[in-house]
């Protein structure tokens, strides 16, 4: 089975994150960048499917030069090779343009199964799996907490607030996963050393037949026009109970539209 895992490099959500003043994009240069957490679960699931059914696992990343660090870390977990879509023209791309680029790259790889995290910790839009499936004309099985592969048949348990739904489709398909699906492995020393020798193919937008005007700020359907830092926490409001504390509390909650 030919499996492709989408991996995105994002700023560490446990560290301070900021946007650049010049263009309101994520300041990746000053951030501590890591593999998007959900994508690690997608990598692990791909490796488990490969162990059970054979085939090859390819990492696909769209990002700046610094994303190569995350590519090597992903490869150290066990995948066979990687493709890095790298082009200065991509800076400022919206989700729609990103899906166009990734779909074009996937078209060169002819995967049976595309795995990705259900969301990225920087954008949290949860739309990429759907967009890619639409562009590729294949099924999207999203929000999986369990994946079962039986030949060309795929079945997932889609995680919901009430429990789960059972959804099935045939390959090729895009499957997005939550962190409830497995426990990602830690790269071994052997895996880290082996990753240095695994092939990484670099593609530009021109290689994918996409004009620079279709991506980046020029092709963006949405942009951030203004941003400001989160205000510091205040001390809050103290309600003194002088026999009417309950009334004051309800009035405060009503003023804040909690009740």
C-alpha positions, -999 to +999 in steps of 0.1 A: +000+000+000+013+034-010+008+057+021+015+094+023+014+113+056+010+151+056+033+167+081+033+204+091+059+222+110+043+246+136+054+268+165+055+249+197+021+255+214+037+253+248+059+283+240+053+320+233+039+325+198+036+357+178+028+372+144+051+392+123+045+430+123+051+434+086+027+409+071+007+394+100+019+359+094+033+335+120+068+344+131+084+311+126+119+325+127+118+333+164+096+304+174+105+269+187+092+249+157+080+213+160+060+187+141+023+194+145+012+171+173-017+155+155+006+146+126+027+124+148-003+102+154-009+101+116+027+090+112+023+063+138-009+050+122+008+049+087+036+028+101+011+004+117-008+000+085+025-005+067+035-032+092+003-050+086-002-046+049+033-037+035+041-009+011+059+024+015+053+055+037+061+089+023+062+122+043+048+152+025+055+187+038+049+222+025+069+248+043+101+269+045+136+256+046+135+252+083+108+226+079+135+202+069+142+196+106+107+183+111+110+162+080+141+144+094+124+139+127+094+124+110+117+101+090+134+090+122+102+075+133+103+050+104+088+063+071+108+056+040+112+089+022+099+125+021+088+152-003+093+188+006+074+215-013+097+244-009+092+278-026+094+314-014+062+321-034+043+300-009+047+325+020+013+339+030-007+310+014-043+305+027-058+271+033-074+270-001-040+277-019-023+252+005-047+225-005-041+232-042-004+228-037-006+196-016-032+181-040-008+187-069+020+171-049-002+141-040-010+137-077+026+130-084+027+103-056-005+084-065-012+073-029-037+046-018-040+063+016-034+098+027-031+103+065-030+136+083-038+151+117-074+163+123-061+198+129-029+219+131-022+237+163-014+270+146-044+273+123-069+249+138-092+251+108-098+213+104-106+216+067-075+203+049-086+167+046-119+177+031-103+202+007-078+176-005-104+149-010-125+173-030-096+183-052-085+147-057-120+134-062-116+108-035-133+100-002-126+118+031-128+099+064-123+125+090-118+126+128-107+090+132-101+074+165-097+040+149-088+029+114-093-006+100-078-016+066-091-046+048-077-048+013-090-018-006-117-011+021-112+014+049-134+018+080-130+044+107-146+052+140-152+089+137-149+105+171-178+127+182-189+144+214-216+118+219-194+087+210-184+076+175-197+070+141-187+041+118-177+054+083-164+033+054-149+040+020-126+024-006-091+035-014-078+059-024-089+081+005-079+108+029-081+099+066-076+125+093-069+113+129-072+125+165-048+118+193-070+090+206-061+067+177-027+054+190+005+063+209+033+076+187+066+059+190+098+077+201+126+078+174+153+054+183+190+062+179+191+038+150+161+056+134+177+090+139+209+079+121+189+061+093+168+093+087+199+111+076+203+088+046+166+087+036+158+105+003+140+139+005+127+152-028+123+190-031+096+204-054+088+240-063+054+253-073+066+254-109+075+217-107+038+211-097+025+232-126+012+260-104+019+297-111+033+318-083+003+341-086-020+313-075-003+309-041+011+331-013-004+366-007-012+370-044-035+340-044-048+341-009-086+341-004-082+354+031-056+374+050-050+387+085-054+425+084-046+433+120-035+416+152-027+425+188-012+407+217-035+391+243-042+416+271-027+408+305-050+392+330-067+416+353-074+410+390-111+403+383-141+418+400-149+411+436-185+408+447-190+418+484-219+399+500-240+422+521-271+401+520-275+408+482-245+388+470-266+364+449-283+393+431-250+410+424-235+378+411-264+372+387-263+408+375-226+405+368-231+372+349-259+388+329-237+418+320-211+394+307-238+375+288-232+342+307-269+340+317 
